[in-house]
Amino acid sequence: MLPIQADMGSRGLGWRQYLGLASVAIAGYVLTPNDTWTQTIYAELVGLAATGAIVLGVGRYQPAARAAWLWFAGGQLLNVLGTLAEAIIGRVLHQETWPSAADVLWLGLYPGLVIGLLVLIRHRTQGHDWGSLVDATTITTGLGLLSWVFLIRPVADDSSMSLVARVVSIAYPVGDILVLAMVTRLLVGAGSRSTAFRLLAGALLLYLLGDATWAVINYVGLEPAPVAVKLLQMNFLTAYALVGAAGLHPSVREVGEQAARRTLRLSPTLLALLTVASLLAPAILAYQVWQREVTDGVAIVIGSMALFLLVVTRMAQLLRQIERQSKQLSQLTRVDELTGLPNRRAWSAELPAAIERARRDQVALAVALLDLDHFKRFNDEYGHQAGDRLLKTATAAWAAELRAVDQLARYGGEEFIVLLPGATAELATGVLERLRGATPAGQTFSAGVATWDGNETSEELIARADRALYQAKDAGRDRILTAAQQPPAAASPSPAAMTPDASG
């Protein structure tokens, strides 16, 4: 293991060096003159270096979901080339057309990110993670409705724009919604949260933040200052660099590894996001009522219904999980963790019921207490792990020798109790003799057997078996003693009323 860790540490210098150089380069972008070839080439070099870093990291570390990273690199490359295409169209061809080939290249980022994230999520998810899917769909539905009302629908209704212009304009917010859905699903799902994962998540959020900022600027009709435009461009350059650093980081191997199934839970942050998303539909309706013009009633109704159904689905998932966990907890409180046998709690509930069945059916009933001989000495000599193994193997061997109706339980420590329905003292002793012969590792046990007298309580029956057990241990261990029946007139069991079994 040490050579692998050393290799990861030495190779990790590559991503640190790259991220440091990229940070200096992005900071230096502020000094580039606006709308010049110097600025364009500078941005192209930063973007191309980031794309190359992803490809280099994929080749170096061969991560799981390698295809996802290549999709990221491809989408990012098209987006970077879009800036070059815009400069060529404007400065070389002297054309002011919109939309243009640059938009086709810029839009290429979205399928690269969406397909890459789909591949990554499939690799990270074990089975179907319905909880994460519902959470992501809820958040995306709320923000998608917001995008429809303020970005998509106004453009779709704008007859002053050509069909191509409207399609291209709508493609940007639609692409953002798809990326948002994938990013949300990635973040709320299970899986490694390594450095590479955090770098990738940071880059994706910067992409969305940059697009959302441009959308707000266009919606309110602002003419951003050159400095603001440059800062937004630096936002995208930073996103490029973070994806490149994620690809170069050694933990990129872990990002696509399959994770264990996630337990459905709602963190405070996720709960806040779901709450905000669920309230967006009524908030939009309230805003339009305040404006005295409800223009998106149908969309708001559909969005509200979808959000309501998603919330109900999430609640149903959580309730089912609570029910499952409640059953599991109930089982755990009745099962011994080490041996898998019923524990003392389960036994205390079962014995009174068995006595009532024996009373009703007028049949015999026996109880036996077993105690491994010199178990503390075995633990001290061989260790607690060996002692645990002995308990597990012994109980497994004993269970194989019992009748189908018999029940073995762990009573505490190295002490076990056996319920033998329909068994007389002789039959119970014969069963226990088989158990003695099956005890592994050359170990022995002492046992006390008591048969129900038809009147005594479960506590009294166990007390007689317990006294018989201690009589067997006092007599030299490795034997079975049967407690004599309690005299009808006696108020309580008497330790003197015991006779040794013929086999002891």
N, C-alpha and C positions, 0 to 999 in steps of 0.2 A: 504493500500500500504506500509506503514512503516514496519509492521512485515515482509513482504516479503523481503524488502531491508535489514533489519537487518539480516535475515536468510542467504541471499546471502553473506553479508559481513563476517559473522562468518564462514560460510562454505568455503569462499574464502581463509581462512588461510591454508587449506589443500593443495591447489595447490601451494601456495607460499613456504610452507615448503618442499613440494616434489621437486619443481624446485631448491630450494636452496641446498638440499641434493644431488640431481642429478648433479648439477654443480660441487660441491665439489668432488663427486665420479668420474666424467669424467675428471676433472683436475688431480686427483690422478692416473688415468690410465697411465699417462706418466711414473710413477715410476715402473710400473709392468715390470718384465723381459720378453723379447720377446720370443715367441714360447714356452711358459711354460703353465702348467696347471693353475698356479696362474693367468696368464693373461687371459686365456680362461674363467675360472670360474668368474673372475672379470667382464668381458664383459657380460657373461650370466646373472649375477645378475642385472646389470644395465638394460639390455634389458628386462628381465622378470619383473622387477619392473615397467618399463614403460608400458608394456602390462597390468599388473595388475592395474595400475593407470587408464588406459582407461576403463577397465571393472568396476572398482569401481566408476568412475565418471558417467558412463552410468546408473549404478544401483541407484546412489544417486540422479541424476537430471532428469532422464527419458527424455532425449532430443528428439526433433523432429528428424526424420531420424535416430532412434536409431540403425537400422540395419547397417547403414554406418559405425558407430564407431566400431561395432563388427567385420565388415569386416577388418577395419584398424587393430584392435587388432589381428585378426587371421593371416593376412599377415605378420604383424610385428613379431608375435610369430614364424612363420615358418622361417623367416629370421634369427632370433636369434638362433634357433635350428640348422640352417645350419652351424654356426660357431662351435657349439659343435660336430656336425657330422664330420666336417673336422678334428677336433682334434682327435676324436676317430679313424677315418680311418687312419690318419697318425701316431699317437703315440701308439695306441693300436693294430690295425690290420697291421700296417707297410706297408700300400699300398700307392703307388704314382700314382694311376690311375686318369685320367681326361678325361671326366667328371665323377663325382661321385654322390652319394646320396646327398652330401652337396649342389650340384648345383640345384637339384630338390627342396630342401628346400629353398635355396636362391631365386630361381625363383618364389616361392610361394608368395613372397612379392607383385609381380606385379598384379596378379588377385585380391588380397586383396585390394590394393590401387585403381585399376581401377574400380572394382565393387562398392566399397565404395563411390568413387567420383561420379559415375553414380547415385547412390541412392541419394546422397547429392544434386547433381545438380537438379535432378527431383523434390525433395522436395522444393528447393529454387526457382524454375522457375514457373512463372505463364504463362500458355499457351506455345507458341513457341517463344523463344528469338532468332530469326534468325540472328540478328546483332552479338550477342556474338558467335553464332555458326560459322558464316563466319570468324570472327576475329580469333577464335581459330583454325579453319581449315587452314587459311592462314599461321599463325605462325608455325603450326605443319607440313604443307606441305613443307615449306622452310627448316626447321630443319630436317625433315624426308629425304629430298633429300640429305642433307649434310651427314646424317648418312648412307644412302644407298651407296654413293660414297666412303666414307672413311672407313666404318666399315662393312656393310652388304655384299656388292658385292665382296670385296676382300676375305672374308671368304667363301662365297658361291662358288667362283672359285678356292679355294685352294684344289686341289686334294690330297695333302699330308695328309689331315685330314680325319678321318672317318666320315661317314654320321651323326652319333650320335654327334660327336664332333662339326661338323658344325652347326647342328640344335641347340645345346645348346649355342654355341657361338653367333649365330644369335638371339636367344631368348632374350638375355640381351638387345641389342640395340632396338629390337622391343618392348620389355616391357617398356623401357624408353620412346620411342615415344608415346606409348599409355598413359602412365602416364602424359607425357608432354601435350598431347592433353586434357586430363581431367583437369589438373591443370590450363592450359590456359583458358579453358572454365569456370572454377570456378572463376578465378580471374577477367575476363572481364565481367562476368555476374552480375546481380543485386543481392542484398541480404545484410544481416548484415555483417559489418566488425568489429565484436566484438573481444575481446582479444583472445578468443578461436579460432576464425577464423584465426587471424594473426599467432597464434602459430602453427596451423595446416599447413597454407601456408608456413611458414618458414621451417617446418620439411620436407614438400614435395620438396621444392626447394633444401634443403640440400641433400636429397636422389639423386636428379637429378645431383646436382653438384658433388657428390662423384662418381657416375657412369660415368659422363662425364670425370672426371679426370683420372679414371682408363682406360677409353677408349683411351684417348690421350697418356697415358703412354704406353699402349700396342701397339698403332699404330706406335709410333716412336721407339719402341723397347728398352725403357729405363729399367734399373734395379734399382727401387727406393731404396733409403737408408732406413734402418730400422726405422729411425726417421720419414721419410715421410710416410711409411706404417702405423706407429702408429698414425700419425696425421689424415690420411684418415679414420682409424678405429674410431678415436674419433669423426670425422665428422658424421659417422653413429650413434654412441652412442648419440650424441647431437640430431640428428633427432628423435631417439627413445624417448628421454626425452621430447622433445617439443610436440610430439603427446600425451604422457602421461599427460603433464601439460594442454594441450588443453582439454582432456577428463575430467580432475578434475576441470577445471575452471567453475564457475556458468554460464557463458555466453554460455556454450556449448548448452544450451537449445535453444539459438537463431540461431545457425549456420544453422540448417535445416529448419528454418521457411520460409514460402513462402513470397517472396518479390513482391512488385508492379512491373508491367511491366517496363522494363528499356527503357529510351529514348535513341535512337541511337545517340551516340556521340563519338568523337575520342579525347581522352586526349592526351597531348603531348607525354607521355610515350608510350601509345598504338600506336600512329601514328609512333613513332620511331621504335617500334618493327615490325610493319607491313611493314615499309619501308625496314628494314634490311632483313626480311623474303622474301620480293618480289625480292630483289637484289641478293639473294643467288644463284639462278640458273645461271644468267649471270656471277656472280663472279666465280662459279665453272668452267663454260665453259672457261672463260678467263684464269684461272689457268691451265687447261689442255692444252689449246692452247700454253700457255707459256712453258709448259713441252713438247710440240711438240708431244703429244699423247692424243687424245680425246678418252677415253675409255668408256665414259658413255653418248654418244650422245643421244641415245634414251631416257634414264632416264631424261636427262636435258631438252629435248624437251617436254616430258610429264609433267615434273615439271613446266616448263615455261608456258605451256598452262593452266595448272591447276591454277597457281598463277594469270595469266592474267584474267581468267574467275572469280576467286574469287574477285579480285580487282574491276572488272566491276560490279559484283553482289553487292559489298559493296557500290559502287558509286550509283547504281540504288536504293538501300535501302535508302541512304541518300537523294537522290533527291526526292523520294516519300515522305519521312518524311518532307522535306522542303515544298513540295506542300501541304501536309496535314496541316502543321503548318500555312502556308500562308492563307489557307481557314479558319482555326480556328481564326486566327488573324483578318481576314476580318470580320468574324461574330462577334467577340468580340467588334470590333470598332463600330458595328451597333446595339448592344444589351446592354440594361441596366443590369448591373451585379446583382443588388438587385432584381428587379421585373421580369427580363427575357423579358421585353417588348422591342420593338424597341426604340432606343434612339433618341436624337435630330438630330444626324448626319443622321440616317436612314430616319427620318421624312423629313428632308430638301431635300433629294433626291426623296422621294415618292410624296410629295405634288405637285411639278411642273408637274410630270407625270400624276397625277390624274386630274389636271386642263386641261391638253392637251386632255385627254380622254373625259372629260366633254365637252370641246369645239368641239371635233370631233363628238361626239354622240348627241350633243344638249340636254344634260340632266342636272338636277340640281346637285349641290354639296355644302355641308355644312361642316364647321369646327367649333369645339367647344373646348374651353380651360376650364379646370377644376382645381380648387384649393381647397385643403382640408382646411376647416375653423379651425382657431386657432391651427394649427399643432405644432407650436413652444411651445405653452402652454402645449399641450399633451406630447411633448418630454421632457419638463422640469419637468412635474409632474410624468411621468411614466418611463422615461429613453429612451435613444436612441435605445436600443434593442427593446423596445415595439413599438417605432415609426417605426422602420424598419418592424416589424411584421404587423403593421397597413397598411403600404404601400403595402406589399405583399398580404395580405388578401383582401384589398380593390380592388386592380387591378384584382385579380383573380375573385372576385365577379362581378366587372363591366364587365369583358370580357365575363362572362357567360350570361349577359343581352344584349350584343350587337348583331346586325344582323351579318350574315356570311360575308357580304361585308365590314363591318365597321372595322376600324383599330385604336387601342388604342396605344399610345406611351407615354413615360415619357419625358416631356419637360424640366424638371429641378426641383430639390428639391421635394416639394409636389405638383407640377404643372404637369398636364397631358393634352394631346391634343388628340382629336378624329376626325378622317376623316370619313365622312358619305356620300359616293357616292350616287347620285340619291335622296338625301333627301332635301325636302323643309324645311323652318324654322319650320313649324308645326310638321313635322315628326321628325326632329332633336330634337326638344324640348321634344316630347313624348319619344324618346329613352333615353334622359338624365334624364327624370323623373324616368324611370325604374332604372337607375343607382343610383339616389338619394335614392331610396327605398332600394337598395341592399347594401348601404355603411355600413360596420360593426362597431361594438363597439360604437354605438350610435353617430357616427360622421356625420358631414354634409359637403357639399362642395358648393362652388359658381361656376357659369359657365357663360361663354359668348359664344353666337352662332352667326356665320356670314355665310351667304350664298353667294356664288360667283355670281358676277353681270355680268359675261360673258366677262369682259375686264380686271379687275384688276389682278395684279401679286400675287404670293403666299405670298410675304411679306406684301402687302397691305391687303390681306384677313386675315392673321393672326393678323395684327395690329388692324383691326376692331373687331375681336373676343376678343383680349386682352383688348381693351378699354371697351367692353361690360362686360368682367369679372370684371374689376376694378369698373365699375359702379354698378355691383351687390354687390360687397363687401362693397362699400360705402353706399349702400342702406340697409345694415344690414346683409349681408351674407345669406347663406342657401336659395339661389334662383337662377333662371336662367333668364338671360336677352338676348334678341335677338337684334343684331345691325340692324338698318334700312339700306336698300340698299343705296349705295352711289349715289347721284344725278349724272346724266350723264355728266353734265357740270363741276362737281367738280373735282379738280386736286388731292385731297387727301381725305381720310376719315375724317369725322367730328365727334368728340365725342358727339356733341349736337344731332346728328341724331340717337338717340337710343330710343326705346320704351320698357318698361318692358313687359315681357311675362305675359300672363293672369294667368299662374299658380304661378307666384312669389308673 
